[in-house]
Amino acid sequence: MTATSELLTCFIAMGLLALSYFSHHRAVRNRPLTDTQARGFRIAGTAMLVLCYWLTSRHYGPAYASVLLLGWVCFSSIILVILISYKPRWLQPLLPASALVCLLGLLY
């Protein structure tokens, strides 16, 4: 379950970074994006990427964690591109659901 939690953490991070862009935010939430919200999404996304790297390096070691993190960033970015292109409104409920599954995986 650890790999799933790390992948979901990376998905959440990339989703938060995507929401920091005006066009993505408007497509997902149908609201304008303020500068403080964009900064908050960027900071939260970066913090989640750091958390993902920490979780991965704790489990696999720093060398292999870098390779895994790069793969998970690419995989979650592809999923986000497809999701935002075709069903952007699905991202809003998917991020909290991913966070819940990630927390359950970390507690397990």
N, C-alpha and C positions, 0 to 999 in steps of 0.2 A: 504494500500500500504506500510505501514511501515514494516510489517513483511516480505514482499517480498524484500524490500531494505536491511533489515538486513540479510536475507538469502543470497542474492546475494553478499553482502559485505563479508560474511563468505566464500562463494564460491570463490571469487576473492582472498581472503587471502590464502586459501588452495591451489589454483592454483599457486599462486606466490611461496608458500613454496615448492610445487612439482617441479616447474621449477628451484629451487635452487639445485636439484640433477642432476648429470651429465647425467645419463641414461635417465631420463625423458626429460631433456632439449634437448638432442640429438634426441630423438624420436619426439619431438614436432617441433623443429626449424631446425633440421638437421645441426647444427653448434656445434663446441666445446664450452664448458662453461669455462670461465676464473674465477679466484678466486674472482675478484672484482665484476663480474656479480653475482656469487653465493651469495656473501655477500649482494649485493644490493637487490636481490630477497628475501633473508631471512629477511632483515630489513624491506622491504616493506610489506612482508607477516605478520610479527609480528605487524607492525603498523596498518595494516588493521584489524587484530584480535582485537587489542585494540580499534580501531574505532567501530568495530561491537559490542563489549561489552559496549562501551559508549552509542551507539545508543539504544541498547536493554535496558540498565539500565535506560536510560532517559525515555523510554516509559513504561517499565514494573516494574521498581524498581530493586535494585541490587540482591535480593534473587531469584526472578523468572527469572531474566536475566541470572544468572549463569546456571540454568537448561536449559533454551532455547538455550543458546550459546553452551552448550555441545551437545544438540540434533542437532543443525544446523551444528556443526563441523562434527559430525558423518554422517549426511545426505549428506553434500557436499563432504566429503571424499569418501563415497561410489560412488557417481556420478563421481568423478574424477578418482577413480580406474577403473571403467568401461570404462570411456572415454579414459583414457591413455592406457588401455589394448587393446581396439578394434579400436578406431579412434583417435590416438594421435594428428594428425594434426588439428583436429577440435578445440583443446584447444586454439590455437593462435587467431582465430577470435572470439571465445566465451568470452574470458576475457575482451577485450574492449567493446564488445556488452553488457556484464553484467554490466560493469562500467557505460555505458551510461544509461541503464535501472535503475540502482541503483540511479544515480544522478537525473534522472527524477522523481523517486519515492520520493526522499528526498525533491525535490522542490515542489512536489504536496502536 
